[in-house]
């Protein structure tokens, strides 16, 4: 059995909440999972379109996209006083559940959405949002108050668009890509270089929250999203 000193040195899983998609503006809250799970599961998937041709066996799958990584955590919340290292021992299980829901599930202020999350366990870090949360109460006091709850939480990886663009390095006009502004650049000119159509600049300005075309700054990074090519190309 682990000693108290050994138990104190065990790192716990911490779930922190953020208000912004780049995970810089902390919402000021965190939930430390009181009893570390024995394991966690990560899921990776590639979506492909199956193509079949008459008279042939097998197929040549066509790549569609790669969905975000998934993380599954199964852990328990306990107030029986029987589990070594339980940092919330003595706290009612319903109160533990309430603290967990406040971090991962409840709406946050003006954003009108649950918080962005960062899960950390030692060197392991996972930026994400909650997908589903199942809570199963299994032990009870004589008065019906739960003594233990089994929690199964599923999270989907979240990467801010600007960070995703940098990591992927895609330059195709039908994909997100980034451009660094040079001294002589204008937004219509950059749209012409990226899409072959300078008239698409309003969509790019809106996506980057530009107040005006004159607000471009040298070395500023702009994100060029996939756009609707509804306007006729024109030479700037």
Secondary structure, 3 states (H helix, E strand, C coil): CCCHHHHHCCCCCEEEEECCCCCCCEEEEEEECCCCCCCEEEECCCEEECCCCCCCCCCCCEEEECCCCEEEEEEEEECCCCCCCCCCCCCCHHHHHHHHHHHHCCECHHHCCECEEEEEECCEEEEEEEEEEEEEEEEECCCCCEEEEEEEEEEEECCCHHHHHHHHCCCCCCCCEEEECCCCCCHHHHHHHHHCCHHHHHHHHHHCCCCCHHHCCCCCEEEECCCCCCCCCCCC
